[in-house]
Structure formats: structure tokens, C-alpha cells
Amino acid sequence: MNLRPITMSLIALLACPAVLADENLFGYVKGAETLPEYSWEGYTIVTNRKGKSDGHYEAWDTQIELEYGVTNKFTVSGSLVGQAVDTNGIVIDGYLPEDKDSGLEFSGLEASAKYNFLSPALDDFGLSGYWELDYKTIDPHSGQDKDTLSFGSLLIGQKYFLEGQMIWAGNAGVEATYAKRGDIDNLPEDFEWSTDAEVELELLLGTALTYRFAPGWFVGAEILYETEYETEVGQERYSIFAGPTLHYGGPKWWATFTWLPQLTGGGEKFEGQDDDYHLIEKTEQEFRFKLGYNF
């Protein structure tokens, strides 16, 4: 009997014990691993979005998430979501109606599930499905009232190289959103602010690679492509973000930091923006910090 495939799988399993607990090696791209059965993990995720090449724009997104391993292959989670928007000196017709400094406020709830079809440690190539349902009450771009209900589905691939020292992950997914804005008083003259219900469809592709350069430490990079289609305008936008990521994992806790500047983008633009990017709904750069603890 050829023992080499079994031996290599065991080596990868022993080399990456924390990854098997759904440790987030990347800030944006998801991995295929799920939590062990009956185990818990808590996350705090903070994202900073800033820069629209005109005026001042900065937003903070926060998420507190609790995840539970129903079985070794099936994980569920729930999240409380908050955000803050600080914008001045920039008005974008249909999107940013006024200066606003909202401060951090509750903005919604999220629920998700992940099912692991193939384990990257035991089956050579990992494959999982991920599903997410979100309800939010605030527009993430303007900070104005906006009810949105979104459902997303993601296919996740993951593979270990060099006996677990190098790890690759890839995502492909789609998200459908039903959205309706609230009314705003005293809008600028001729400012467009539709309160009709909208249906949006977003497509996502992501890939990431990381390398363990010291015990518990990984350094890598991730890249995201996003495009969105809306009811009336068809393809509204697209953007490509890419940047470095740094991760540390200990026996009980882990932390990940990612810087993701926008490389290029297109679609709808506003007067005065940098033509190389999409900056109506996206920003010039994002920073994300994740902190997780295993119970």
C-alpha cells in the first residue's frame, strides 16, 4: 500500500492546526476550513474605507461575530454590524447628498453558514460552499437611512503547498440585494435621490496566497475583483483591489491585518474624481483588522 498520500496529508494536518479551526489567514478572501464540531470562535472585524480623490471621505465598518461548529463539516455564525461615516466637501449626485459625521452606530445583522465538501488537509484540495444573509438599515456609502436585504453565495477553494507552509485560497460568488432608501429633507436643488426600490446583483472573484515565514506568522497578498449590476443601468461599476496581508496565529487567538488599495475601476463616475478608479461606491483604499479567539 502506498503510504505517501496519507503521510503528506498528516504532515499538512499537523503543520496547520490553527487553520483547521477556520482561522482567517486573509482579510477578505475566505478559506475553506470549518470549525471542529461543538467548538466556538469569536471575531472582531474593523474596516476603514477612505479617499474619493475629492473632499474628505472616511468610513468605519465594525462587526462582532460568533461562530459555531455544528459538525466538523458545517459551521454557522451570526454578527452584529456597525458603521460610522465622516464626509465633507464632496457631493455626488444620487449617492452623497450632504456632509455627514454620523459616529459609530448599529447598522444591521448578518447570518452565515459554511459547508465543507473537501478538506484541503485530507483531500489534497479543499472545497466549501458559503451562504450569507444580511439585513442593514444604513447606506454604507452615505450614512443615510437605507433598508437592504442581501443574500450571497460563495464557492471557496483552498490548497496547501510545501507541507502547509504556503497556502492558497480562491473565492467566486454572487450576491443579490433588495434596497430602498429613506426620504431626505432639504436636498440640494435638482439632486437625484431615488426612493424607489432597487435590485442589485454583485459578482465577486478573489484569490490570495500566504507564506509562513516564522512559527505562527504568515505574510501574503490578496486580490479582489467586484462588479455590480442594477435594475435600470445594467453594469454600474467594477473595481480591482489588491494588497498585502499579515497574519499571526497562536494556540487560542489569531490576528490578521490587510491593506487593500484600489488598483483600477470603472463604471459610473462623478465630476472631479480620478478617472482611473470607481469612487462613487468604493474608495481609494481599505484597511482591515481581524481579531479572533477560539473557545
C-alpha positions in Angstrom: 0.0 0.0 0.0 1.3 3.5 -0.9 1.5 5.4 2.3 2.9 8.6 0.8 -0.5 10.4 0.2 -1.6 9.6 3.8 1.7 10.7 5.2 1.6 14.0 3.3 -1.9 14.7 4.5 -1.0 14.0 8.1 2.0 16.4 7.8 -0.2 19.1 6.4 -2.7 18.5 9.2 -0.1 18.8 11.9 1.6 21.8 10.3 -1.6 23.8 10.2 -3.6 23.0 13.3 -4.9 26.6 13.7 -6.1 26.8 10.1 -8.3 23.8 10.7 -10.2 25.8 13.3 -11.3 28.3 10.5 -8.5 30.7 11.3 -8.8 33.7 9.0 -5.4 34.0 7.2 -6.8 36.8 4.9 -8.8 39.9 5.5 -11.2 39.5 2.6 -10.7 36.2 0.8 -12.3 33.3 2.8 -10.7 29.9 3.5 -12.4 26.5 3.0 -11.8 25.1 6.5 -14.7 24.9 9.0 -14.7 24.8 12.8 -14.4 21.5 14.7 -17.7 20.0 15.9 -19.1 21.8 19.0 -16.4 24.4 19.1 -16.9 28.2 19.2 -14.9 31.1 17.8 -15.5 34.9 18.3 -14.3 37.6 15.8 -14.0 41.3 15.9 -13.6 42.9 12.4 -12.8 46.5 11.8 -12.6 48.0 8.3 -11.5 51.5 7.4 -12.5 52.9 4.0 -11.1 56.2 2.9 -10.5 58.5 0.0 -12.6 59.6 -3.1 -10.0 61.9 -4.7 -12.2 64.9 -3.8 -13.2 66.4 -0.5 -12.9 64.3 2.7 -14.4 60.8 2.9 -13.7 58.2 5.6 -15.9 55.3 6.9 -15.5 52.7 9.6 -17.3 49.3 9.5 -17.4 47.1 12.6 -18.5 43.5 13.0 -18.8 41.3 16.1 -19.3 37.7 15.0 -19.8 34.5 16.9 -19.2 31.2 15.0 -20.2 27.6 16.0 -19.2 24.2 14.6 -22.4 22.2 14.2 -20.4 19.3 12.8 -16.8 19.0 11.6 -18.0 20.0 8.1 -20.8 22.5 8.9 -20.3 25.9 10.6 -22.9 28.7 11.3 -22.4 32.2 12.5 -24.2 35.4 13.5 -23.0 39.0 13.5 -23.8 42.5 14.8 -22.8 45.2 12.4 -22.0 48.9 13.0 -20.6 51.7 10.9 -19.5 55.4 11.0 -19.3 57.8 8.1 -17.4 61.1 8.1 -17.7 63.1 4.8 -17.4 66.7 4.0 -16.6 68.9 0.9 -17.9 66.3 -1.5 -21.4 65.9 -3.0 -22.2 63.1 -5.5 -25.5 63.2 -7.3 -27.6 60.2 -6.3 -25.1 59.0 -3.7 -23.7 61.5 -1.3 -26.2 64.3 -0.7 -24.6 66.2 2.2 -21.8 66.5 4.7 -22.2 63.9 7.4 -20.4 62.8 10.6 -22.5 60.0 12.0 -20.3 58.5 14.7 -20.4 54.8 15.2 -24.0 53.4 15.1 -25.7 50.0 14.8 -26.4 49.2 11.2 -27.6 45.6 10.8 -27.4 41.9 11.3 -25.7 39.1 9.4 -26.1 35.3 9.5 -24.0 32.8 7.5 -23.3 29.1 7.0 -20.3 27.2 5.5 -20.3 23.6 4.4 -17.0 21.8 3.7 -17.2 19.3 0.8 -13.5 18.6 0.6 -10.8 19.2 3.3 -7.6 20.9 2.0 -5.6 18.9 4.5 -7.1 15.5 3.9 -8.3 15.6 0.3 -5.4 17.5 -1.3 -7.7 20.3 -2.5 -10.3 22.0 -0.2 -13.8 23.0 -1.4 -16.5 24.7 0.6 -19.8 26.5 0.0 -20.6 29.6 1.9 -24.0 31.4 2.2 -24.8 34.7 3.9 -28.0 36.6 4.6 -27.7 40.3 5.6 -30.2 42.9 6.8 -28.9 46.5 7.1 -30.6 49.8 7.9 -27.9 52.3 6.8 -26.4 53.0 3.5 -22.7 52.1 3.8 -21.6 54.9 1.4 -23.6 58.0 2.6 -24.6 57.0 6.1 -28.3 57.8 5.2 -31.3 55.6 6.0 -31.5 52.7 3.6 -33.1 49.3 4.1 -31.2 46.5 2.3 -31.7 42.7 2.3 -28.9 40.7 0.7 -28.3 37.0 0.0 -24.9 35.9 -1.1 -23.4 32.5 -2.2 -19.7 31.8 -2.4 -17.6 28.9 -3.7 -14.4 28.6 -1.8 -11.2 26.7 -2.8 -8.1 26.2 -0.7 -4.8 24.3 -1.2 -1.7 23.7 0.9 1.8 23.7 -0.6 5.2 23.0 0.8 3.7 20.7 3.5 1.4 23.5 4.7 4.0 26.3 4.7 2.3 28.1 1.8 -1.5 28.3 1.5 -3.7 29.4 -1.4 -7.4 30.3 -1.3 -9.8 31.4 -4.0 -13.4 32.7 -4.0 -16.1 33.0 -6.6 -19.5 34.3 -5.7 -22.7 36.3 -6.4 -24.8 38.5 -4.1 -28.3 39.7 -4.8 -29.6 42.8 -2.9 -33.0 44.4 -2.5 -32.6 48.0 -1.4 -34.9 51.0 -0.6 -33.6 54.4 0.5 -35.3 56.7 3.1 -36.5 60.2 2.3 -34.2 63.2 2.9 -35.4 66.7 3.6 -33.9 69.9 2.1 -31.9 68.2 -0.6 -29.9 70.4 -3.0 -31.8 71.7 -6.0 -32.0 69.1 -8.8 -30.3 66.5 -6.7 -31.2 63.0 -7.6 -32.2 60.8 -4.7 -34.4 57.9 -5.7 -36.6 56.3 -3.0 -37.9 53.6 -5.4 -36.9 50.0 -4.6 -33.8 48.7 -6.4 -32.5 45.3 -7.1 -28.7 44.8 -7.4 -26.6 41.9 -8.4 -22.9 41.7 -7.5 -20.3 39.3 -8.8 -17.1 38.6 -6.9 -13.8 36.9 -7.7 -10.9 36.8 -5.2 -7.6 35.0 -4.8 -4.9 35.0 -2.1 -1.6 33.4 -1.2 0.3 33.4 2.0 3.6 32.0 3.3 4.6 31.0 6.9 7.9 32.7 7.5 8.2 32.0 11.2 6.2 29.9 13.7 2.6 31.3 13.8 3.4 34.1 11.3 2.2 34.4 7.7 2.8 37.1 5.1 0.9 37.2 1.8 -1.3 39.1 -0.6 -4.9 39.1 -1.8 -6.7 40.5 -4.8 -10.4 41.1 -5.3 -12.5 41.9 -8.4 -16.1 43.1 -7.9 -18.7 44.2 -10.4 -22.3 45.3 -9.8 -25.4 45.3 -12.0 -28.5 47.4 -11.2 -32.1 47.4 -12.3 -32.0 50.4 -14.6 -28.4 51.0 -15.6 -27.0 47.5 -16.2 -23.4 47.2 -15.2 -23.0 50.1 -12.8 -19.4 49.6 -11.6 -16.4 47.4 -11.4 -13.2 47.6 -9.3 -10.0 45.7 -8.6 -8.3 45.9 -5.2 -5.0 44.2 -4.2 -2.6 44.4 -1.3 -0.5 42.7 1.4 -1.8 40.8 4.4 -0.1 39.8 7.6 -1.3 37.1 10.0 -0.4 35.8 13.4 -1.9 32.6 14.9 -1.4 31.4 18.5 -2.9 28.4 20.3 -6.1 30.3 21.3 -6.2 33.5 19.3 -5.2 35.0 16.0 -5.0 38.4 14.3 -4.9 39.5 10.6 -4.2 42.9 9.1 -4.8 43.7 5.4 -4.2 46.9 3.4 -6.1 46.8 0.1 -5.7 49.8 -2.2 -7.8 50.1 -5.4 -5.7 49.4 -8.4 -8.3 50.3 -11.1 -12.0 50.6 -11.6 -14.7 51.8 -13.9 -18.4 52.4 -14.5 -20.3 55.4 -13.2 -18.1 58.4 -12.2 -18.6 61.8 -10.7 -17.1 65.1 -11.8 -13.7 65.8 -10.3 -12.8 62.2 -9.5 -9.7 60.3 -10.6 -10.6 58.6 -13.8 -8.6 55.5 -13.1 -10.9 54.3 -10.3 -14.5 53.7 -9.4 -15.1 56.1 -6.4 -18.8 56.5 -6.2 -19.4 53.4 -4.1 -15.8 52.4 -3.5 -12.8 54.2 -2.0 -9.2 54.6 -2.9 -8.1 52.2 -0.2 -9.3 50.0 2.6 -7.6 48.7 5.8 -9.0 45.7 7.7 -8.1 44.2 11.1 -9.5 41.0 12.4 -9.1 39.5 15.8 -10.3 36.0 16.6 -10.5 33.8 19.8 -11.1 30.1 19.9 -13.3 28.9 22.8 
